[in-house]
Amino acid sequence: MPPSVPDDTVPQVTLWTVRMGDCHDEDLRAAYLALLAPAEQARLARFVFEQDRHAYLVSRALVRTVLGQLTGLPPQDLSFDAGPQGKPALASSGTPAGASWPFNLTHTRDLAILAVTQDRAVGVDVESMDRPAPIDVGLRQFAPLESRALADLAGSPDAQAAHFWSLWTLKESLIKATGQGLTTPLNRFGFALTPDTVSLQCHPHTPEGDSTWWLAQWQPSERHMAALCVETLRSDGAAPLVQAVYTVPLRQQRPLALHISRSSGAI
């Protein structure tokens, strides 16, 4: 029997989901506004469209209430730093000693997802599949194996669009986990997909190649595609412990069923 692996080698991830349409109560919106720092309030005021203002307000409230709950600090007192490419992180000053809660936020106009881990890099992405898929971006800028897979589906527009969003969300989740964002050439790494597996192909000595990643994909609704990328210390394909929560910030939270459609390891 192989030796047991310490629990600290298994990442734990919580996915917090909120639907924008559940947060239109004016008293709730006023409470969210009170949580925001002056710079966040100024950014909120610069949005032209109300739908975008609402998505930003709810997303920031989600981040602050969840991280406040985890750190034990008042949500309005949290402060954030930005990495070299702008990825936000909790500022070390003002947080409990030794606490580290890496997080990543993604949102569309109608859905937001916050992924939170402890001491591990994490990235998450969600996209609405209601909008046309920019297939030309995939054909020109993705890795050759991905571009070929998209080209092979040219005769089935719906399948081609679904495959594009699968690739795009996985790529976004990875480059958000590394902290490099869209400065990363999208053809430097690629994904091979089957109906239930994800396989990453990348070069060593790159941000994406120098760590071991666990990736997963699911559909939060029939209209959305989402992907998660988590740094892991294990190379045996073991999955992290993933749980999902649905929340209306400051009002409710409840467990949420999470149906992983494909991953790089079994749950």
Buried (B, 14 or more C-beta within 10 A) or exposed (E): EEEEEEEEEBBBBBBBBBBBEBBEEEEBBEBBBEBBBEEBBEBBEEBEEEEEBBBBBBBBBBBBBBBBBBBEBEBEEBEBEEEEBEBEBBEEEEBEEEBEBBBBBBBBEBBBBBBBBBEBBBBBBBBBBEEEBEBEEBBEBBBEEBBEBBEEBEEEEEEBBBBBBBBBBBBBBBBBBBBBBEEBEBEBBBBEBEEEBBEBEBEEEBBBBEBBBBBBBBBBEEEBBBBBBBBBBBEEEBBBEBEBBBBBBBEEBEEBEBEBBBBBBEE
